[in-house]
């Protein structure tokens, strides 16, 4: 029987699954692409054995059943990354609405968190229409995942996060059920990651049960 893996749609997780062609034959893997919001339900329904998840969805998942964050490969961004860019309307006076391709996505909600925490704006997220013109901005600001943004007034999302919270922005990590074979799943994720990844960093997190903080 195959091991089913759910991953979100989006280029930012590509390094975590870059070696899928070689790994799927070795471990009999089946890769399933899904929307971010649908991945927790796939785990709850036992439709998949392993998934890449963002912190927001993982927190929601723990409200229903216990699941485990796998101590293996993950992705975070520190400082300027061009992963997501907030572009502002020309001659903007007051920032009230930010449009995003998926207003319920983790990156969109992270954008709202930053501007509400840092500037107390009370931002409202709205859905960016698919037919929105790339040459102009129709809302106060727009969140984009394009690499080459040419608007004059922009901010880099992960740079804003790092400046405000003084640590890297967590983006994606692996999640399994409590009953899963931890060593097997770790081996699979380490087989999947891009080989010769430049400048990988090992992070040691020590969570204290009953506490509201952790050591790093």
C-alpha positions in Angstrom: 0.0 0.0 0.0 1.3 3.4 -0.9 2.2 6.2 1.6 0.1 9.2 0.7 1.6 12.7 1.1 -0.4 16.0 1.0 1.4 19.2 0.1 0.0 22.7 -0.5 -0.1 24.3 -3.9 2.7 26.8 -4.1 6.3 27.1 -5.2 7.7 27.9 -1.8 7.5 24.3 -0.7 9.3 22.9 -3.8 12.7 22.4 -2.0 11.0 20.1 0.5 9.8 17.7 -2.2 12.4 18.3 -5.0 13.6 14.6 -5.0 10.1 13.1 -5.3 10.8 11.2 -8.5 13.6 9.1 -6.8 11.9 8.9 -3.4 8.5 7.7 -4.6 9.9 4.5 -6.1 12.0 3.8 -3.0 9.1 4.2 -0.6 6.1 3.8 -2.8 4.9 7.3 -2.3 1.8 9.1 -3.7 2.0 12.9 -3.8 -1.3 14.8 -3.5 -1.5 18.6 -4.1 -4.3 20.3 -2.2 -5.4 23.8 -1.1 -3.9 24.8 2.3 -7.2 24.9 4.0 -8.1 21.3 2.9 -4.9 19.6 4.2 -6.0 19.3 7.9 -9.2 17.5 6.8 -7.1 15.0 4.7 -5.2 14.1 7.9 -8.3 13.9 10.0 -9.9 11.6 7.5 -6.8 9.5 7.4 -6.7 10.1 3.6 -3.0 10.9 3.9 -0.1 9.7 6.1 2.1 12.7 6.0 1.6 16.4 5.1 3.3 19.7 4.8 1.5 22.3 6.9 1.7 25.9 7.9 1.5 27.0 11.6 -2.0 28.4 11.3 -3.5 25.1 10.0 -1.4 23.1 12.5 -2.9 25.1 15.4 -6.4 24.5 14.1 -5.7 20.8 13.7 -4.6 20.5 17.3 -8.0 21.8 18.4 -9.6 18.6 17.2 -7.1 15.7 17.6 -3.5 15.3 18.7 -1.1 15.4 15.8 2.7 15.5 15.8 5.1 18.0 14.2 7.8 15.8 12.6 11.4 16.8 13.7 12.8 17.0 10.3 13.1 19.3 7.3 11.1 22.6 7.2 11.1 26.0 5.6 11.3 29.4 7.2 12.3 32.8 5.8 14.4 35.4 7.5 14.5 38.9 6.1 14.0 39.9 2.5 13.0 36.8 0.4 10.6 37.9 -2.4 8.4 35.1 -1.4 5.4 37.4 -1.0 5.2 41.2 -1.7 2.7 43.8 -0.6 2.2 46.4 -3.3 0.5 49.7 -2.4 -1.8 51.8 -4.5 -0.3 55.0 -5.8 -1.1 58.1 -3.7 -2.5 55.9 -0.9 -3.7 57.9 2.1 -5.2 55.2 4.4 -4.6 51.5 4.4 -7.8 49.6 5.1 -8.1 46.7 2.7 -5.5 44.3 1.4 -6.5 42.0 -1.5 -4.9 38.5 -1.7 -5.2 35.6 -4.2 -6.5 33.5 -1.3 -7.6 35.7 1.7 -7.7 32.6 4.0 -4.2 31.5 3.2 -1.5 31.6 5.9 0.5 34.3 4.0 -2.5 36.5 3.7 -3.4 36.1 7.4 0.2 36.7 8.3 0.1 40.0 6.4 -2.9 41.1 8.4 -1.2 40.1 11.7 1.9 42.1 10.9 0.0 45.3 10.0 -2.4 45.0 12.9 0.4 44.3 15.4 2.9 46.8 14.0 0.7 49.7 13.0 -2.7 48.9 14.6 -4.4 49.4 11.2 -7.3 46.9 11.6 -6.8 45.5 8.1 -9.6 43.8 6.2 -8.5 41.0 3.9 -10.5 40.7 0.6 -10.3 38.2 -2.2 -8.3 39.4 -5.2 -10.3 38.7 -8.4 -8.6 36.3 -10.8 -9.1 38.8 -13.6 -7.4 41.6 -11.7 -5.0 43.5 -13.9 -1.3 43.0 -13.1 -0.4 46.5 -14.4 -2.5 48.4 -11.8 -3.7 48.1 -8.2 -7.4 48.3 -7.6 -7.3 48.0 -3.8 -5.4 49.9 -1.1 -2.8 47.2 -1.3 -2.4 43.7 -2.9 -0.4 40.7 -1.8 1.4 38.9 -4.7 3.6 35.9 -5.0 5.2 37.0 -8.2 9.0 37.4 -8.1 9.4 40.5 -10.2 7.2 43.3 -8.8 7.6 46.7 -10.5 5.3 48.8 -8.5 7.1 51.8 -6.8 5.7 51.2 -3.3 6.2 47.7 -2.0 7.1 45.8 1.2 8.5 42.3 1.5 6.3 40.2 3.7 9.0 38.0 5.3 11.2 41.1 5.9 8.4 42.8 7.6 7.8 39.7 9.8 11.5 39.5 10.7 11.7 43.2 11.6 8.6 43.0 13.8 9.1 39.7 15.6 12.9 39.4 15.5 12.9 35.8 14.3 12.4 33.9 11.0 8.9 33.5 9.7 7.9 29.8 9.9 6.3 28.7 6.6 6.0 25.0 6.3 6.8 21.8 8.2 5.8 18.1 8.2 2.9 16.8 10.3 2.0 13.2 11.1 -0.6 11.4 13.3 0.4 10.3 16.8 0.4 6.7 15.7 2.7 7.2 12.6 6.1 5.6 12.3 8.3 8.6 13.2 11.6 7.2 11.9 10.1 6.1 8.6 8.5 9.4 8.0 11.7 11.3 8.9 13.6 9.1 6.4 11.1 9.9 3.7 11.2 13.6 4.3 15.0 13.6 4.3 15.0 11.7 1.0 12.5 14.1 -0.5 14.4 17.4 0.1 16.5 19.1 -2.5 20.0 17.6 -2.6 22.9 20.0 -2.1 20.6 22.7 -0.6 22.7 25.8 -0.1 23.2 26.9 3.5 20.9 24.6 5.4 20.6 25.4 9.1 19.8 23.0 11.9 17.5 24.5 14.5 17.1 23.0 18.0 13.7 23.8 19.6 13.1 22.7 23.2 9.4 23.1 24.1 8.5 23.1 27.8 5.1 21.6 28.5 2.9 23.9 30.5 5.0 26.9 29.5 4.2 29.7 27.1 7.6 29.9 25.6 10.4 27.7 24.2 14.2 27.7 24.1 16.1 28.0 20.9 
